[in-house]
Amino acid sequence: MQEVVVEDRFRGPPQSGNGGYVGGLFSRSVDSSGRGNVEVTLRSPIPLDKSMQVNRFEDGTATINDGETLIAQVKPVDWEMEVPAPPTWDDVKAVANKSLAFDSNINDLLPGRRGFHPICFCCGIEHDTGLQVCVAQTGDQVAAIWQTKESWGDDNGLIPLEFLWTAMDCPGQFAYMEKGIRTGMLGRITASVSERPRAGETLLVTAWTILVEGKKHFAGSAIFDEQGKLYAKAKTVWIGRRED
């Protein structure tokens, strides 16, 4: 049986893996191409620095387990999502310093810290080796210019699949926060990657709210280059709300 480990570096909350990162990592259990079109449903907090079991089934799906605890369900899917045109880079630069990721004391569970998840691998401004995707409101979307690093590159010099999935995680939650809604944790992420950009390239990450159905808050996110080429897209589902 294959096993998989999420290293502590790739945390979201302090003691659980970042949902986007683990989504990309777990997607490999059903899609060896790295192109995505995979849906990952998270059922339990993702343990860090601990071996989890990958179980593949004849129908093409898979589960990730920590012993008897179901961590995630993974399956290939056919899906479509309309991606709105991204804001201009000048508009994104103009609001960059207004990201909630820079604000202090917005998470009452972490007094005195900056951002909603200060040490998150995606949006954590206090994460020394994180991606620091810090989106801010611009028009009907949130967006950030994301400067990737050459040191992130794989053997082909490309940004790892898991990092692309990561970058499309937290922005969806921030899109809701900009509307005054603090959602619960990520419950599901569905993503596809048409092409992986080179590590070191400057990219644009966008996100927007889609709809709310009961406790489910749907959001979309995408990654573009400066010419507007779409590299990847994702739909995220955030479960529940947190009261102020």
C-alpha positions in Angstrom: 0.0 0.0 0.0 1.3 3.4 -0.9 1.8 6.0 1.8 1.9 9.8 1.7 3.2 12.4 4.1 2.3 16.1 4.4 5.4 17.9 5.9 4.9 20.5 8.6 6.0 23.3 6.2 2.8 22.7 4.2 0.4 23.5 7.0 -2.7 25.7 6.8 -3.9 26.0 10.3 -1.1 25.4 12.8 -1.7 21.6 13.2 -3.2 20.6 9.8 -2.2 20.6 6.2 -3.1 23.4 3.8 -6.2 22.2 1.9 -5.0 23.3 -1.5 -1.6 21.7 -1.0 -3.0 18.4 0.1 -5.6 18.6 -2.7 -2.8 18.7 -5.2 -0.8 16.1 -3.5 -3.8 13.7 -3.1 -4.9 14.3 -6.7 -1.8 12.4 -7.9 -3.4 9.2 -6.5 -5.9 9.3 -9.4 -4.2 11.4 -12.0 -0.6 10.8 -12.9 -0.6 13.4 -15.6 -0.8 16.3 -13.2 -3.4 18.0 -15.3 -6.0 17.8 -12.6 -9.8 17.6 -13.3 -9.8 16.0 -9.9 -12.1 16.6 -6.9 -10.7 16.2 -3.4 -13.1 16.2 -0.5 -11.6 16.6 2.9 -13.2 14.6 5.7 -10.8 15.2 8.7 -8.0 17.5 9.6 -4.8 16.5 7.7 -2.0 15.3 10.1 1.5 16.7 9.6 4.7 14.7 9.4 2.8 11.4 9.6 2.3 8.6 7.1 -1.2 8.2 5.7 -2.4 5.3 3.5 -3.5 5.7 -0.1 -6.2 3.3 -1.1 -7.0 3.1 -4.9 -10.2 1.5 -6.2 -11.1 -0.1 -9.5 -13.5 2.7 -10.3 -10.6 5.2 -10.5 -11.3 6.8 -7.1 -9.1 6.8 -4.0 -9.2 7.5 -0.3 -6.5 8.8 2.0 -6.6 7.3 5.5 -4.8 7.9 8.8 -5.4 4.4 10.2 -9.1 4.1 10.6 -9.7 7.8 10.1 -10.9 8.9 6.7 -8.9 12.0 5.7 -9.9 12.5 2.1 -11.9 11.1 -0.9 -10.4 11.7 -4.3 -12.0 11.2 -7.7 -11.5 12.3 -11.4 -14.3 14.5 -12.6 -15.6 16.3 -15.7 -16.3 19.8 -14.7 -16.7 23.3 -16.1 -16.5 26.7 -14.5 -16.7 30.1 -16.1 -13.6 32.1 -15.2 -14.1 35.9 -15.2 -11.6 38.2 -16.9 -8.9 39.1 -14.5 -8.4 42.6 -13.2 -5.5 44.6 -14.7 -2.1 44.3 -13.1 -2.1 48.0 -12.3 -5.4 47.7 -10.4 -4.0 44.7 -8.4 -0.8 46.6 -7.6 -2.8 49.6 -6.4 -4.6 47.5 -3.7 -1.8 45.1 -2.8 -1.1 46.6 0.6 -4.8 46.4 1.6 -4.8 42.6 1.8 -6.4 41.2 5.0 -3.4 38.9 5.2 -1.5 41.9 6.5 -4.0 42.9 9.2 -3.4 42.1 12.9 -5.9 40.5 15.2 -8.5 39.4 12.7 -8.5 35.9 14.0 -9.5 35.9 17.7 -7.9 32.5 18.2 -4.5 34.0 17.4 -4.3 37.4 19.2 -1.5 39.7 18.1 -0.8 37.8 14.9 -1.1 39.0 11.3 -3.6 37.6 8.9 -6.3 35.0 9.3 -3.9 32.1 9.2 -0.5 33.7 10.0 1.6 30.6 9.3 -0.4 29.1 6.5 1.7 27.9 3.6 -0.5 29.8 1.1 -1.5 33.2 2.7 0.6 33.3 5.9 2.6 36.4 6.1 4.5 34.9 9.1 5.5 31.7 7.2 9.2 32.1 6.3 9.1 29.7 3.4 5.4 30.1 2.4 4.0 31.2 -1.0 2.5 34.4 0.5 -0.4 34.7 -1.8 -2.0 37.8 -0.3 -5.0 38.8 -2.2 -6.9 42.1 -1.9 -10.3 43.3 -3.2 -10.4 44.8 -6.6 -13.8 45.2 -8.3 -15.8 42.0 -7.9 -12.8 39.8 -7.3 -9.8 39.5 -5.0 -6.4 39.2 -6.6 -2.7 39.2 -5.9 0.5 39.4 -8.0 2.4 36.3 -7.0 6.1 36.3 -7.4 7.2 32.7 -7.6 10.8 31.6 -6.9 13.2 29.7 -9.2 14.2 27.6 -6.1 10.6 26.1 -6.1 11.2 24.5 -9.5 11.1 20.7 -10.1 13.6 18.9 -12.3 12.1 20.6 -15.3 12.2 24.1 -13.7 8.4 24.1 -13.4 6.2 25.1 -10.4 5.1 22.0 -8.6 1.5 21.0 -9.1 0.9 21.1 -5.3 2.0 24.8 -5.2 -0.5 25.8 -7.9 -3.3 24.1 -6.0 -2.2 25.8 -2.9 -2.3 29.3 -4.5 -5.9 28.7 -5.4 -7.0 27.7 -1.9 -7.0 30.7 0.5 -8.0 33.4 -2.0 -11.5 31.9 -2.1 -11.9 32.3 1.6 -10.6 35.9 1.4 -13.2 36.6 -1.3 -15.8 35.9 1.3 -14.0 37.8 4.1 -14.0 40.9 1.9 -17.8 40.6 1.9 -17.9 40.3 5.7 -18.3 36.6 5.8 -15.9 34.4 7.7 -16.3 30.9 6.4 -15.3 27.7 8.1 -12.6 25.4 6.7 -12.1 24.1 3.2 -14.3 21.1 2.6 -13.7 20.4 -1.1 -11.4 21.6 -3.9 -11.8 20.7 -7.6 -9.0 21.9 -9.9 -7.5 21.6 -13.3 -4.1 22.7 -14.5 -3.8 23.3 -18.3 0.0 24.1 -18.1 2.5 24.5 -15.3 4.4 27.8 -15.5 8.1 28.1 -14.9 9.3 28.7 -11.4 10.4 32.3 -11.0 7.6 33.6 -13.2 5.4 36.4 -12.0 1.8 35.4 -12.0 -1.6 36.7 -11.1 -4.0 34.9 -8.7 -7.6 35.8 -8.7 -10.7 34.6 -6.8 -14.4 35.3 -6.6 -17.5 34.2 -4.7 -20.0 32.0 -6.6 -22.9 31.2 -4.4 -24.0 30.1 -0.9 -26.1 26.9 -0.4 -26.9 26.4 3.2 -23.6 25.9 5.0 -21.7 25.6 1.7 -19.9 28.7 0.4 -18.6 28.2 -3.2 -15.8 30.2 -4.7 -13.7 30.1 -7.8 -10.0 30.9 -8.3 -7.5 31.1 -11.2 -3.9 31.7 -12.1 -2.8 33.8 -15.1 0.3 35.2 -16.6 0.8 38.9 -17.4 -0.6 38.4 -20.9 -3.8 36.9 -19.5 -3.0 33.3 -20.3 -4.9 31.0 -17.9 -2.7 28.3 -16.3 -5.1 26.8 -13.8 -8.5 27.1 -12.2 -10.2 25.7 -9.1 -13.6 25.6 -7.4 -13.5 25.6 -3.6 -16.3 24.8 -1.1 -16.0 26.3 2.4 -18.1 24.8 5.1 -20.0 26.9 7.7 -19.4 30.3 9.1 -17.5 31.8 12.0 -19.3 34.5 14.1 -17.4 37.6 15.0 
